[in-house]
Amino acid sequence: MTALYNAIVADLKKHEDKEGAEYAKRWHKYEYHSYGMFAADMRNVFKQHKKEIQALSCKDALALARKLHSSHIEEQVQAANYVLQQKIDCITPAQFGYLDKALGHFSSWSQVDDICVEGGKVIASLRIGEL
């Protein structure tokens, strides 16, 4: 899991644009950290690691997402959300507390929107009795 984390972060940093990151700060009211990447570049990095992410156990996938979320860097938080989206079957009511804690690491509406759309699918797919 650590090797995959390091590879994802290294690939994200390859696209770092310090001017873009500084520009993005002006749209955020609170502390905001970013590599200044374009969304298309982020998606390409995520897709490069898709098979490795899908091969992770639930425990390792959640640990990877937790590590990425805790960075408080826009692109790493988005990567964490991508990990959760790829391992959506690992999210059960037992992990709702994890999702609640993950929200504490979010610093942009795009992060919130991203996790709510996928998280909403999980919650909608559960039977009422499982909640």
PyMOL commands that set and color helices and strands:
alter all, ss='L'
color gray80, all
select helices_A, chain A and resi 2-13+18-25+39-48+50-54+58-69+74-86+88-90+93-103+109-125+128-130
alter helices_A, ss='H'
color red, helices_A
deselect
rebuild
show_as cartoon
